[in-house]
Amino acid sequence: MKRVCLLTALSLAAALASTMPVTRAAQSSPGAGPVIVLDTVKGVIEIETYPEDAPKTVAAILDLVKKGFYNGLRFHRAEANLLVQIGDPKSRDMSLRDWWGRYGSGKPIGVSEITKKRRNVKGAVGMAHSGTAKDADSQFYILLRAAPDLDTKFAVFGQVIKGLDVLPKLQKADVLKKASVRE
């Protein structure tokens, strides 16, 4: 009887597994590193990072995440059918809304890790900057659609692997409750 129950349980588990959708979260891209988890007011977004292609950028962003820098920040830019952007510490203060997008952590990465390997496709995560890629600091964008015109201008350091459906729901001033790293 125990053998039949075990076989039935295994058969049931196999049947359920075969009907479950395979997500990109279960698979990682070649060269993928730690995953950044963004718990927003509209849902969870998971981003795989590319430390082989953008080592200093990934290290800087992971350091900020681990220090809690992004917790409580607001998405200071949300352009329908293009992108959302976060990373300005002034966005915690609603009275400074007109100034959002002009500040960072105060520690620019100092290098431009732009590569032809990582493109600005839907779900791409790249470093925002106001002038040159070397000035990139803590602000990053997530694309809602492909934007090949951004290739060679901004360093792509990650890709959304879960939560693409959350992105279009985000609006300017929505809060990032917590950012964390999953190794």
KEROSE-877691 format. One record per residue (C-alpha): residue number from 1; residue in one letter; x, y, z negated. Coordinates in pm, 1 decimal. Example, Ala and Ser with C-alpha at 12.3 -4.5 7.8 and 13.67 -1.06 7.14 Angstrom:
(1 A (1230.0 -450.0 -780.0))
(2 S (1367.0 -106.0 -714.0))
This chain:
(1 M (0.0 0.0 0.0))
(2 K (280.7 242.6 -84.3))
(3 R (442.9 177.9 253.9))
(4 V (117.7 253.2 439.2))
(5 C (67.6 575.3 241.4))
(6 L (425.7 683.6 309.0))
(7 L (389.5 610.4 680.5))
(8 T (57.8 795.0 689.8))
(9 A (213.0 1092.9 511.8))
(10 L (509.9 1093.3 750.6))
(11 S (278.2 1063.9 1051.4))
(12 L (65.9 1350.5 922.4))
(13 A (374.1 1566.0 862.1))
(14 A (502.0 1489.8 1214.2))
(15 A (163.5 1571.7 1365.7))
(16 L (145.8 1902.4 1179.8))
(17 A (500.1 1994.2 1276.2))
(18 S (427.3 1928.6 1644.0))
(19 T (131.9 2170.6 1636.7))
(20 M (315.6 2449.4 1456.1))
(21 P (453.2 2725.2 1680.1))
(22 V (828.6 2746.9 1706.9))
(23 T (946.8 3092.5 1606.8))
(24 R (1271.7 3268.8 1683.4))
(25 A (1332.5 3287.6 1309.6))
(26 A (1407.1 2915.2 1315.7))
(27 Q (1661.2 2966.0 1592.7))
(28 S (1943.5 3214.5 1594.3))
(29 S (2126.5 3365.6 1885.5))
(30 P (2491.2 3286.6 1950.0))
(31 G (2701.7 3512.7 1730.5))
(32 A (2415.8 3592.3 1494.1))
(33 G (2505.1 3682.3 1137.4))
(34 P (2307.8 3771.5 825.3))
(35 V (1940.5 3860.8 861.7))
(36 I (1808.0 4195.2 737.6))
(37 V (1454.8 4171.8 598.4))
(38 L (1248.3 4491.2 601.8))
(39 D (939.0 4476.4 380.9))
(40 T (727.5 4764.8 511.1))
(41 V (379.6 4882.4 415.0))
(42 K (256.2 4731.6 743.6))
(43 G (432.7 4393.9 720.7))
(44 V (769.8 4220.4 723.2))
(45 I (1033.1 4257.7 995.6))
(46 E (1337.2 4030.4 1018.5))
(47 I (1647.0 4135.9 1210.5))
(48 E (1936.8 3910.0 1301.8))
(49 T (2267.8 4096.0 1311.4))
(50 Y (2562.4 4059.4 1551.5))
(51 P (2883.3 4093.6 1349.7))
(52 E (3095.4 3952.5 1632.2))
(53 D (2991.7 4236.2 1865.4))
(54 A (2959.4 4522.2 1615.0))
(55 P (3157.5 4423.4 1303.3))
(56 K (3196.8 4767.6 1147.3))
(57 T (2838.8 4867.9 1223.2))
(58 V (2693.0 4548.0 1078.8))
(59 A (2919.6 4571.2 771.6))
(60 A (2815.7 4933.6 709.8))
(61 I (2442.3 4863.5 744.5))
(62 L (2458.4 4548.0 531.0))
(63 D (2645.5 4743.3 263.2))
(64 L (2374.4 5012.0 260.7))
(65 V (2099.9 4748.0 244.6))
(66 K (2269.4 4569.8 -45.9))
(67 K (2308.3 4900.8 -231.9))
(68 G (1933.7 4969.5 -194.9))
(69 F (1987.1 5274.4 27.4))
(70 Y (1688.7 5199.7 252.9))
(71 N (1442.5 5114.4 -25.6))
(72 G (1166.9 5374.7 -34.1))
(73 L (1272.4 5551.1 286.0))
(74 R (1007.6 5648.0 537.8))
(75 F (1008.8 5582.4 908.3))
(76 H (1086.8 5936.2 1017.9))
(77 R (1029.7 5866.6 1385.8))
(78 A (759.9 5654.9 1548.0))
(79 E (703.8 5695.4 1919.4))
(80 A (421.7 5483.0 2058.2))
(81 N (544.0 5225.1 2307.4))
(82 L (909.1 5324.0 2256.3))
(83 L (1063.8 5297.8 1909.6))
(84 V (1054.8 5341.9 1535.3))
(85 Q (1347.8 5488.3 1343.3))
(86 I (1458.5 5493.1 980.3))
(87 G (1765.0 5582.1 774.2))
(88 D (1733.3 5945.2 665.2))
(89 P (1749.1 5971.7 283.3))
(90 K (1557.7 6302.5 296.2))
(91 S (1252.4 6107.1 417.2))
(92 R (1176.0 6015.8 55.8))
(93 D (1064.6 6378.1 10.3))
(94 M (744.0 6464.8 199.7))
(95 S (810.7 6836.9 152.1))
(96 L (1119.3 6798.4 375.7))
(97 R (926.8 6629.9 658.9))
(98 D (1028.8 6898.9 910.4))
(99 W (1393.9 6811.6 839.2))
(100 W (1366.6 6433.8 865.1))
(101 G (1604.9 6271.5 1109.5))
(102 R (1893.4 6510.2 1047.5))
(103 Y (2064.7 6334.1 757.1))
(104 G (2238.1 6009.0 677.2))
(105 S (2432.5 5839.1 401.5))
(106 G (2725.5 6077.1 445.4))
(107 K (2960.1 5800.5 561.7))
(108 P (2971.0 5778.4 943.0))
(109 I (3080.7 5441.3 1078.1))
(110 G (3347.0 5617.0 1285.1))
(111 V (3355.9 5378.1 1580.0))
(112 S (3144.4 5324.5 1887.0))
(113 E (3074.8 4952.0 1912.8))
(114 I (2877.9 4969.8 2235.0))
(115 T (2892.5 4648.3 2435.7))
(116 K (2745.2 4533.5 2764.7))
(117 K (2657.5 4204.3 2595.6))
(118 R (2386.5 4354.2 2371.2))
(119 R (2121.1 4547.3 2561.2))
(120 N (1834.5 4772.6 2458.6))
(121 V (1560.9 4514.5 2513.5))
(122 K (1230.1 4488.1 2328.8))
(123 G (1309.1 4434.3 1959.7))
(124 A (1669.6 4556.3 1989.5))
(125 V (1806.5 4735.0 1683.8))
(126 G (2058.8 5009.0 1751.1))
(127 M (2241.8 5287.4 1575.4))
(128 A (2093.7 5632.5 1617.7))
(129 H (2319.9 5935.4 1638.0))
(130 S (2285.7 6301.5 1720.6))
(131 G (2583.6 6344.0 1948.5))
(132 T (2841.0 6072.8 1988.2))
(133 A (2818.1 5708.5 1889.1))
(134 K (3110.5 5760.7 1647.4))
(135 D (2879.9 5988.5 1444.2))
(136 A (2632.3 5706.4 1374.0))
(137 D (2574.6 5672.4 1000.8))
(138 S (2266.6 5512.7 843.0))
(139 Q (1987.4 5578.7 1091.0))
(140 F (1881.6 5297.6 1321.2))
(141 Y (1603.5 5243.2 1570.1))
(142 I (1400.2 4939.4 1669.9))
(143 L (1265.3 4927.5 2025.2))
(144 L (901.4 4845.8 2099.9))
(145 R (989.8 4792.9 2467.6))
(146 A (1299.3 4761.6 2682.8))
(147 A (1486.4 5090.5 2729.8))
(148 P (1779.2 5021.1 2964.8))
(149 D (1849.9 5395.2 2987.4))
(150 L (1985.8 5367.5 2629.5))
(151 D (2245.0 5104.6 2726.5))
(152 T (2602.0 5240.5 2699.6))
(153 K (2477.8 5525.9 2478.0))
(154 F (2392.4 5347.1 2151.9))
(155 A (2542.1 5047.4 1972.5))
(156 V (2297.4 4757.0 1950.9))
(157 F (2379.5 4560.1 1636.8))
(158 G (2072.0 4343.1 1592.0))
(159 Q (1749.9 4196.7 1727.4))
(160 V (1406.5 4149.4 1569.2))
(161 I (1340.7 3777.2 1524.7))
(162 K (1017.4 3810.5 1328.3))
(163 G (767.0 4093.6 1296.8))
(164 L (752.3 4232.6 1650.5))
(165 D (377.3 4261.7 1591.0))
(166 V (444.7 4491.1 1293.7))
(167 L (640.0 4749.6 1495.2))
(168 P (349.5 4910.9 1685.5))
(169 K (157.2 4944.4 1358.3))
(170 L (427.0 5163.3 1202.1))
(171 Q (368.1 5537.3 1202.9))
(172 K (573.5 5835.9 1099.7))
(173 A (593.3 5853.6 717.3))
(174 D (518.0 5482.7 661.1))
(175 V (732.4 5350.2 376.8))
(176 L (996.9 5079.0 382.3))
(177 K (927.9 4923.5 43.9))
(178 K (1242.2 4712.3 31.4))
(179 A (1529.4 4605.7 254.8))
(180 S (1726.8 4292.5 174.6))
(181 V (1984.6 4059.1 329.2))
(182 R (1942.7 3688.2 387.5))
(183 E (2275.9 3516.1 459.1))
